Amino acid sequence: MDVVLVEPQIPPNTGNIVRLCAATCLPLHLVGKLGFQVTDRHLKRAGLDYWEYAQINLHRSVEKFFKDRSSDQLLFFSKKGQKSYIHAPYQEGSSLVFGSETEGLPEWIMERYSDQIWRIPIFHSKVRSLNLSGAVSIVAYEALRQLCKLGG
């Protein structure tokens, strides 16, 4: 299983996700145009000294990345999804895909993979969305829980 961020924009969010991926041994894919340099000090600071424990992969093209992946293992997460993340069909080879903090997932992804989009419920009507690093954490740990990968 791995985590995929499509065009992330905010360095501390990505740094926190790097730390999460290091802690859970999940590879991280940063796909498309990033809103920061990978040398950004805020990115590095949020990831603390865990960078050496994270497997980070950079991919320049969003289209090429998804063209080269098996669509049946792609699970997309968006506030626009209709089905709860609890019911996503997590598998060993799943890719947990999240859009950018400002734009979410590109429209062509939302259209092409419309039956593979899941959401994390938000209960207060005035809250528009969750923080990206929080959303990735929720989904990653639920997937690991369902796959019985959590230790005691």
N, C-alpha and C positions, 0 to 999 in steps of 0.2 A: 504494500500500500504506500502511496505517496501523497504529498500535498502540492497543489499547483496554484500559484498566484498569477492571474492574468493582469498585467500592467499595474502592479501596485504603485502607489504614489507617495505614501507617507513612511519615511525611513524608520521611525520607532516601531510602527506596527510590524513591518517586515522583520526588524531586529527581534521583536518579541516572538514572532513566528519561527525565526531561526532557532531561538532558545527552546521553544516547544518541540521543534523537529529534532533537535539534538537530544532532548530528554526522552523522546518517544522512539528514537531511531527511525523516524520516517524521513525519506529523502524529500527535499524541497526543490521545486522547479519554479524559477522566476521567468515568466514568459512575456515577450513583447517589450515595448518601450517602458522603461522604468522611470518613475518620477524622481529619481535620485541616482547618484553614482554609488556603486557597491563599496566605495571607499568612504562614504559619508560618515562623519563622526557620530551622528545620532543613530544611524543604523548600527554601527559597531558597538556603541554604548549600550543600546537596548539588548543586543545579543550577548553582552558581557564577554566573559572569556570562554564561551562555549562554541565559538566558531569552528575550532578544530574538531569538534565532535559532530558537526552537522555536515550532511552531504548536500551541497547546494549545486544546482545545475542551472545555467543561464541559457535561454533560448531567445533568439532575436525575433523570430517570426511566429506570431500567434497562429496563423493559418497553417504553416508547415508543422508546428507542434501537434495540432489536432489532426492533421491529415495522417501523420505517422502513428497515431494512437488507435488502439482498438476501442470503438465507440461503446461497446457493451460494458467496459470497465470504467467509463467516465461518469462521475456523479457530480453534478453542478449544484451549487448552493447560492440561493438568491432570495431576497425578500419578496420577489415576484413569484416564487415557486408556490404551488398549490398543495403539495404533499409534505408532511412533517419529516424532518431529517431522521427521526426515530425509525421510520419505516423504509429508509433507503436500503437497497440490497448490497450492503458492504461485503466485500470479498478480499481475499489476500492481495489480489492485484489491482484493487480499486485505486483510481486517482480522484482525490477530493479536490474539486476545482472551485475557486473563488475569484470574483472579479475585483476591480479596483475599488478603493474607498469612495471615490467621487462619482464614478460612472457605472459601477457594477459590471456585470458580464456584457460583452458586446452583443448587440441586437441579433447579429447573424448566428451567434451561439445559442441565444435564447430560442430562436426559430428552429434551427437545425436539431437541437437536442431537447425540444420542449417536453418530452415525456421523461426526461432524466434530470429534472430540476426539482430541488428540494428546498425547504425553508425551515428556519428556526422561528418558532412562534414568538411574537411580541404581544404582550398582553395589555399594555397601555396604549391607547389610541393616539396619544400625543408624541410617542417615540417612533421616529421614522425608521431607524435601523440600529443594528448593533455595531460595535467596533470590530473591524476586520480580525484583529488578533484574538479577540474574545470569541468570535464566531468560529474561527478555525479551531480553537481549543475545544469548544463544545462538541463540534462534529468529530474531531480526531479522537477524543476520548470516548465518545459514544461508539464510534467504529471499533476502537480497540476493545471496549467492553463487550460488544456483540461478538467479536472474534475471540473472546476469552484471552486476551493478551495482557490483561492487567494483573499485576502481582499483588500479593497481600500486604 
